């Protein structure tokens, strides 16, 4: 069944809204064309009830697409390391992405990440909104510009406002910081170390609230 222009995740929503029904329904989502080249839907995972923190990234990467779990690739491993240094237990958090399918372009035998278009993000947005409703986190942390602009407005600039508490309707406290994948793309080890330290510092601000 081909995706029909103007359709979105809402066309695939279950009648009853809870985590289990949402995740099952998202497995069959064809609200945009990204499902055609992705291995599977990668829905959010983590603590559902009493989640202190919800982290939102851009989209699953190559390893996430194959495994079916969010934040398990290189960026996810760096994320886990930073969480430990900041004093945050990932088991008490919920992690997800704005877009649930891996968008990529071929480069030789590799599948290279490609940024989702605005229309693709809009089509997928109902899943994220429902996740926020179900998880109801105390703190929402946007990882990277795509997540921040999707949830906090297209004019939001992570480079200028990372680590700052932002008022939003999504959670009691909301913050944006860099996506760990941007740290991995740093041009040299010195820059990478500086960006990683800043990332951990932002996470420590979050940890200071929950601890």
C-alpha positions as CSV (number, residue, x, y, z in Angstrom):
1,X,0.0,0.0,0.0
2,X,1.7,3.2,-1.1
3,X,1.8,6.3,1.2
4,X,-0.8,8.9,0.1
5,X,0.1,12.6,0.0
6,X,-1.3,14.5,3.0
7,X,-1.4,11.4,5.2
8,X,0.4,11.2,8.5
9,X,0.9,9.0,11.5
10,X,-2.7,9.9,12.6
11,X,-4.0,7.6,9.9
12,X,-2.4,4.7,11.7
13,X,-3.3,5.5,15.3
14,X,-4.9,2.9,17.6
15,X,-8.3,3.5,19.2
16,X,-6.8,3.2,22.6
17,X,-3.8,5.4,23.4
18,X,-1.2,3.7,25.6
19,X,2.5,2.8,25.0
20,X,1.8,-0.8,23.9
21,X,-0.9,0.1,21.4
22,X,1.1,3.0,20.1
23,X,4.3,1.0,19.5
24,X,2.4,-1.8,17.8
25,X,0.5,0.7,15.5
26,X,3.7,2.6,14.7
27,X,5.2,-0.7,13.3
28,X,2.8,-0.4,10.4
29,X,3.0,3.3,9.8
30,X,3.2,4.4,6.2
31,X,2.4,8.1,6.9
32,X,5.4,9.2,4.8
33,X,7.7,7.4,2.3
34,X,10.6,6.8,4.7
35,X,9.1,3.3,5.6
36,X,10.0,2.2,2.1
37,X,13.8,2.2,2.6
38,X,13.9,1.6,6.4
39,X,14.2,-1.8,7.9
40,X,11.6,-1.2,10.5
41,X,10.0,1.5,12.7
42,X,12.2,2.4,15.7
43,X,9.8,3.6,18.5
44,X,10.9,5.1,21.8
45,X,11.9,2.9,24.7
46,X,12.5,3.3,28.4
47,X,10.6,3.9,31.6
48,X,6.9,4.7,30.9
49,X,5.5,5.4,34.3
50,X,7.2,8.0,36.5
51,X,9.9,8.7,33.9
52,X,12.0,11.6,35.2
53,X,13.5,12.5,31.9
54,X,12.5,12.1,28.3
55,X,15.3,12.5,25.7
56,X,14.3,13.3,22.1
57,X,16.7,13.0,19.2
58,X,16.3,13.4,15.4
59,X,15.9,9.9,13.9
60,X,17.3,6.4,14.3
61,X,20.7,5.7,12.7
62,X,22.0,2.7,10.8
63,X,22.5,0.4,13.8
64,X,19.2,1.5,15.4
65,X,17.4,0.7,12.1
66,X,18.8,-2.8,12.1
67,X,18.3,-3.4,15.8
68,X,14.9,-1.8,16.2
69,X,16.0,0.1,19.3
70,X,16.8,3.8,19.8
71,X,20.3,5.1,20.7
72,X,22.3,1.9,20.4
73,X,24.8,3.0,17.7
74,X,27.9,5.1,18.0
75,X,26.0,8.2,19.1
76,X,24.0,6.1,21.6
77,X,27.2,4.7,23.1
78,X,28.6,8.2,23.5
79,X,25.2,9.2,25.0
80,X,25.4,6.4,27.5
81,X,28.9,7.4,28.5
82,X,27.9,11.0,29.0
83,X,24.8,10.0,31.1
84,X,27.0,8.0,33.4
85,X,29.4,10.9,33.9
86,X,26.5,13.3,34.5
87,X,25.0,10.9,37.1
88,X,21.8,10.0,35.2
89,X,20.5,6.4,35.1
90,X,19.3,5.7,31.6
91,X,17.0,2.9,33.0
92,X,15.0,5.7,34.6
93,X,14.6,7.7,31.4
94,X,12.7,7.4,28.1
95,X,14.5,7.9,24.8
96,X,12.9,8.5,21.4
97,X,13.3,10.4,18.1
98,X,11.2,12.9,16.2
99,X,11.2,10.6,13.2
100,X,10.8,6.9,13.6
101,X,12.3,5.6,10.4
102,X,15.9,5.8,9.3
103,X,16.4,8.2,6.3
104,X,19.6,7.5,4.4
105,X,21.4,7.7,1.1
106,X,23.9,5.1,-0.2
107,X,27.6,5.7,-0.2
108,X,29.3,2.6,-1.5
109,X,28.2,-0.2,0.8
110,X,27.4,2.2,3.6
111,X,24.1,3.8,4.4
112,X,24.7,7.5,5.3
113,X,22.3,9.5,7.5
114,X,20.2,12.1,5.7
115,X,18.3,14.8,7.5
116,X,14.5,14.4,7.3
117,X,12.5,17.0,5.5
118,X,9.9,19.2,7.3
119,X,7.0,17.3,5.7
120,X,8.4,14.0,7.0
121,X,8.8,15.4,10.5
122,X,5.2,16.7,10.4
123,X,3.9,13.3,9.3
124,X,5.6,11.6,12.2
125,X,4.9,14.3,14.8
126,X,1.7,12.6,16.2
127,X,3.7,9.7,17.4
128,X,6.0,12.0,19.4
129,X,3.1,14.0,20.8
130,X,1.4,10.8,21.9
131,X,4.7,9.5,23.5
132,X,5.0,12.7,25.5
133,X,1.3,12.4,26.6
134,X,1.8,8.8,27.7
135,X,5.2,9.1,29.3
136,X,4.4,12.5,30.9
137,X,8.0,13.3,31.8
138,X,9.1,15.7,34.5
139,X,11.9,16.9,32.2
140,X,12.1,16.9,28.4
141,X,15.6,17.2,26.8
142,X,15.9,17.9,23.1
143,X,19.0,16.4,21.6
144,X,20.1,18.5,18.6
145,X,18.6,21.1,16.4
146,X,16.0,18.9,14.7
147,X,14.4,17.9,17.9
148,X,14.6,21.3,19.4
149,X,13.1,23.1,16.5
150,X,10.3,20.4,16.2
151,X,9.3,20.9,19.8
152,X,10.4,24.5,20.6
153,X,10.0,26.3,17.3
154,X,11.9,26.7,14.1
155,X,13.8,29.7,15.3
156,X,15.3,27.9,18.3
157,X,19.2,27.8,18.2
158,X,20.8,25.0,20.2
159,X,24.2,26.6,19.8
160,X,23.0,29.7,21.6
161,X,20.5,28.3,24.1
162,X,21.9,24.8,25.1
163,X,21.8,24.1,28.8
164,X,19.1,26.7,29.5
165,X,15.7,25.8,30.9
166,X,13.0,26.7,28.4
167,X,9.3,27.1,29.1
168,X,7.2,24.7,27.1
169,X,3.9,22.9,27.2
170,X,5.6,19.5,27.0
171,X,7.0,19.1,30.5
172,X,7.6,20.9,33.7
173,X,11.1,21.6,32.6
174,X,12.5,21.6,29.1
175,X,16.1,21.9,27.8
176,X,17.9,21.5,24.6
177,X,21.5,20.4,24.1
178,X,23.6,19.0,21.2
179,X,23.0,15.6,19.7
180,X,25.8,13.2,20.5
181,X,26.3,12.4,16.8
182,X,27.4,16.1,16.3
183,X,30.3,15.4,18.8
184,X,31.4,12.4,16.8
185,X,31.5,14.6,13.6
186,X,33.9,17.1,15.2
187,X,36.9,17.9,13.0
188,X,39.6,17.0,15.5
189,X,40.1,15.4,18.9
190,X,40.5,18.7,20.7
191,X,37.2,20.0,19.4
192,X,35.5,16.7,20.1
193,X,36.7,16.8,23.8
194,X,35.4,20.4,24.2
195,X,32.0,19.6,22.8
196,X,31.7,16.4,24.8
197,X,32.6,18.3,28.0
198,X,29.9,20.9,27.2
199,X,27.4,18.1,26.6
200,X,28.1,16.5,29.9
201,X,27.8,19.8,31.7
202,X,24.4,20.3,30.2
203,X,23.4,16.8,31.4
204,X,24.7,17.6,34.8
205,X,22.3,20.6,35.0
206,X,19.5,18.1,34.4
207,X,20.9,15.7,36.9
208,X,21.1,18.5,39.5
209,X,17.3,18.8,39.3
210,X,16.4,15.1,39.6
211,X,19.1,14.4,42.3
